[in-house]
């Protein structure tokens, strides 16, 4: 298919010039506006989704996706967890922009802007959904409806939750405990407009040549060590990432400087998310390099960093290497979803009601890399869940795509693309921690579908 060929071509060029990189962390789809959430020992990453085919040379975005990781190097695809079709009242087919999700009282609240339609909220009992619409209408709909984008949410230690958003200004509401309504007694019908000063958000010259606050859009609001942070896209187009801090969740804010400066491979937009996880700090953003420089086809990346002793954030450089050290090794003796990927080439994912998300569009020489796999004292057998109408194979290699060959799993036709079977093969014994490469071979296109794997 044409879109897959283009994506494979750009990835191949990327790998040929840069070696085996870690960034961007998702290669099967174009993902933007990363919003990480730490819950129960796992990072859940919610993203918007730039379609492979851009309509009218503008952002083409229909749904929101979710990925998860426990080690910060391998990411499991949970598919599209919500879309514009989640809203029965909505008569709009494009505009699924930057989301953020948060947990409260065992429920997960996904705040999503719909371009030109304000901000809405979805709720689920699981971080991966299914998400449903509890209101049947918008949550945020002001006179600035085209500027009501990029929601960011935080629950403070006293239980009060705040929802910030906005371009080119910054607004907020105090959410009620139900997280789907807000206090109407403050501001203008409950909406407070943040004072936009250069002291609060820095200064830059606008398109009219006049100086003004550098804040542009994409706020990310959080608290760390009793200090509140507002990180945001700044200085117009193309965008920097900058930040301000406050001793109160409602400001006033004090401008602190840049977090990430402009770089050639970054998109003309940027959107950040910051978390602490298992003793480390991580900065998420998006770039346009995977698409070969197309600003409407962005991809999520992440960098590990350390706060300065006074709590300020250093300037973070966007790299190809990304996170170089996993925070834990992957256990291959438990079932691993095939869509758990550190790096891949040429692949897509699909989902159905039988097996959920699985790897598809597998052609000859496509591959999956899984980092920091701990074989322990030894593995001797490889099993996989596959479905196919034709034949191919999976080479199991370690440390490089053309590294030591441990074994080959022959995938013969299982009777259809959705007729799933478990196949296995003996393999050369492997011990210790290695990166694993599953390299696909075959003479045809769309060799087979791949759901899971496990070593014995």
Number of C-alpha atoms within 10 A of each C-alpha: 7 9 11 16 11 15 22 21 17 19 20 16 14 18 14 10 9 11 12 16 17 23 25 25 25 23 24 22 21 24 27 33 28 29 27 26 21 18 12 7 11 16 21 23 27 28 26 29 26 25 19 18 13 14 12 7 9 11 21 21 27 21 23 24 22 24 22 22 18 21 20 25 26 25 23 21 25 24 19 22 19 23 19 20 13 16 20 10 12 14 10 15 14 17 19 24 25 26 28 26 23 21 20 13 8 10 15 20 25 26 23 28 27 26 21 16 21 22 25 23 26 23 23 18 15 13 25 21 18 14 20 18 19 13 14 15 15 19 18 22 16 15 8 15 17 16 23 26 29 26 29 26 26 21 19 13 9 6 11 14 20 21 20 26 25 23 18 18 17 21 19 20 25 23 20 15 15 12 23 18 15 21 14 14 10 12 13 11 12 15 20 16 15 16 14 18 17 17 14 22 28 23 17 17 13 14 9 6 8 8 13 16 21 28 33 22 27 30 29 24 24 21 18 10 6 10 14 20 27 24 27 27 27 31 22 18 15 15 24 24 28 27 28 24 24 18 14 13 20 15 16 16 24 19 21 19 18 21 20 23 16 18 14 10 17 23 23 20 25 29 27 26 24 22 17 17 18 13 6 12 14 17 21 23 25 27 30 24 22 27 22 17 17 16 21 24 28 32 31 28 25 26 22 18 17 15 11 9 7 6 13 17 19 14 14 16 14 22 15 19 16 19 20 12 13 14 16 14 18 22 16 17 16 11 14 17 20 25 28 24 22 24 23 25 22 24 21 16 20 17 15 9 6 8 12 12 22 23 23 23 18 25 21 18 15 18 21 22 23 22 26 23 19 21 21 13 10 14 21 16 18 21 17 24 21 25 26 22 17 19 18 22 18 21 20 22 21 22 16 14 21 12 13 14 15 19 18 21 21 15 25 17 18 19 13 13 18 16 13 19 15 14 17 18 14 16 18 15 13 17 14 12 18 19 18 23 25 22 23 21 21 18 11 13 13 19 26 28 24 23 24 20 21 19 21 15
